[in-house]
Amino acid sequence: MFGIVRPCSHRLGENLKTQWMAHLCGLCLALRGDHGQFARIVTNYDGLLISVLTEAQAERAGWRRRTAGPCPLRGMRTASVAQGEGARLAAAVSLVLASAKVRDHVADGDGLLAHRPVALAARRVADGWGRAGERSGSAVGFDTALLVDAVDRQVGIEALAGPETPILTVTEPTETATAAAFAHTAVLAGRPGNAEPLAEVGRLFGRLAHLLDAVEDKEADAASGAWNPLTATGTSLGEARRLADDALRGIRLALREVEFTDGKLAHLLLAHELGRSVDRVFGTHPYGGEPPRLEKRGFWAGCAVAVGLCCTCKVCCADEFEGPWSRRRREGCCNCDGNCCDACECCECCECCECCECCDCGV
């Protein structure tokens, strides 16, 4: 499972956790239902945001549900899952973007993909996902050519990027693709007036996704000699953090312009959990600073520290702890500070983004 918005169940609370799982399982089952079991591998946390946004705007939020059968990932329990056009759009976007990601790895010759037979097989899979995403997108009125065009332009932009290239030039294709997908949720929900602010939310979300991916991969890319947008354009981590913080503020402001029927989950994920994702990726580094260079622990030393953390319950109960191998700051699983408003309970007493008036999410 991948994606930058990975909420903790303790912060979601029981009601929002149930809703979130309904969309996650709905995306997975939409992939399986339209494209077969193997397509479920592209299920991701960020893709379900499209399903969440579609339902949040619908006149009767939560009505498009069905009971799914037992699943090993749910402990062999049944569950109420999201279905309908929102889940199918999420599936289409996930397939097209996963196809692009695989083709990108093939082009770079990453890992096993450096071997021709493996690369050929991966390319066939990617092409199949691309065609499947196009069919699903067409079924819900979404032109996936917008996504494909963005991916194709990305390759050309990266080839020409250098130290004088603004980093936002590199992130533009991703921004354009996510803006189109987010805006189409307004069409599916019958709220055309929401298309413009949701396009802005999507654009800035795409920027964040690209930046955070670049930050997370920076050291590994340097070690392997792979292309990285921050390194190629000479963008510092401090500048990347500034752009990320600006994008977060822009998303929160744009959300205020969206008319939701029930926007609690959408607000929690995009206004709160997205901020946590930024903090997690950048660690404890101050706004303008570079990260401290920590020597990583070896495998066995890290194992010993991991055992100690588990035996002392720090992994679950500590406010924060040092990663056993990476030595980076990690947050305890059960830790919940003021930023999440006690599982966003403030949303119980006011309308969606107005809850930012009674919590410290930064707006």
Rosetta blueprint (number, residue, H / E / L):
1 M L
2 F E
3 G L
4 I L
5 V L
6 R L
7 P L
8 C L
9 S H
10 H H
11 R H
12 L H
13 G H
14 E H
15 N H
16 L H
17 K H
18 T H
19 Q H
20 W H
21 M H
22 A H
23 H H
24 L H
25 C H
26 G H
27 L H
28 C H
29 L H
30 A H
31 L H
32 R H
33 G H
34 D H
35 H H
36 G L
37 Q H
38 F H
39 A H
40 R H
41 I H
42 V H
43 T L
44 N E
45 Y L
46 D L
47 G L
48 L H
49 L H
50 I H
51 S H
52 V H
53 L H
54 T H
55 E H
56 A H
57 Q H
58 A L
59 E L
60 R L
61 A L
62 G L
63 W L
64 R L
65 R E
66 R E
67 T E
68 A E
69 G E
70 P E
71 C E
72 P H
73 L H
74 R H
75 G L
76 M L
77 R E
78 T E
79 A E
80 S E
81 V E
82 A E
83 Q L
84 G L
85 E H
86 G H
87 A H
88 R H
89 L H
90 A H
91 A H
92 A H
93 V H
94 S H
95 L H
96 V H
97 L H
98 A H
99 S H
100 A H
101 K H
102 V H
103 R H
104 D H
105 H H
106 V H
107 A H
108 D H
109 G L
110 D L
111 G H
112 L H
113 L H
114 A H
115 H L
116 R H
117 P H
118 V H
119 A H
120 L H
121 A H
122 A H
123 R H
124 R H
125 V H
126 A H
127 D H
128 G H
129 W H
130 G H
131 R H
132 A H
133 G H
134 E H
135 R H
136 S H
137 G H
138 S H
139 A H
140 V L
141 G L
142 F L
143 D L
144 T L
145 A H
146 L H
147 L H
148 V H
149 D H
150 A H
151 V H
152 D H
153 R H
154 Q H
155 V H
156 G H
157 I H
158 E H
159 A H
160 L H
161 A L
162 G L
163 P L
164 E L
165 T L
166 P L
167 I H
168 L H
169 T H
170 V H
171 T H
172 E H
173 P H
174 T H
175 E H
176 T H
177 A H
178 T H
179 A H
180 A H
181 A H
182 F H
183 A H
184 H H
185 T H
186 A H
187 V H
188 L H
189 A L
190 G L
191 R L
192 P H
193 G H
194 N H
195 A H
196 E H
197 P H
198 L H
199 A H
200 E H
201 V H
202 G H
203 R H
204 L H
205 F H
206 G H
207 R H
208 L H
209 A H
210 H H
211 L H
212 L H
213 D H
214 A H
215 V H
216 E H
217 D H
218 K H
219 E H
220 A H
221 D H
222 A H
223 A H
224 S H
225 G L
226 A L
227 W L
228 N L
229 P H
230 L H
231 T H
232 A H
233 T H
234 G L
235 T L
236 S L
237 L H
238 G H
239 E H
240 A H
241 R H
242 R H
243 L H
244 A H
245 D H
246 D H
247 A H
248 L H
249 R H
250 G H
251 I H
252 R H
253 L H
254 A H
255 L H
256 R L
257 E L
258 V L
259 E L
260 F L
261 T L
262 D L
263 G L
264 K H
265 L H
266 A H
267 H H
268 L H
269 L H
270 L H
271 A H
272 H H
273 E H
274 L H
275 G H
276 R H
277 S H
278 V H
279 D H
280 R H
281 V H
282 F H
283 G L
284 T L
285 H L
286 P L
287 Y L
288 G L
289 G L
290 E L
291 P L
292 P L
293 R L
294 L L
295 E L
296 K L
297 R L
298 G L
299 F H
300 W H
301 A H
302 G H
303 C H
304 A H
305 V H
306 A H
307 V H
308 G H
309 L H
310 C H
311 C H
312 T L
313 C L
314 K H
315 V H
316 C H
317 C H
318 A L
319 D L
320 E E
321 F E
322 E E
323 G L
324 P L
325 W L
326 S L
327 R L
328 R L
329 R E
330 R E
331 E E
332 G L
333 C L
334 C L
335 N L
336 C L
337 D L
338 G H
339 N H
340 C H
341 C H
342 D H
343 A H
344 C H
345 E H
346 C H
347 C H
348 E H
349 C L
350 C L
351 E L
352 C H
353 C H
354 E H
355 C H
356 C H
357 E H
358 C H
359 C L
360 D L
361 C L
362 G L
363 V L
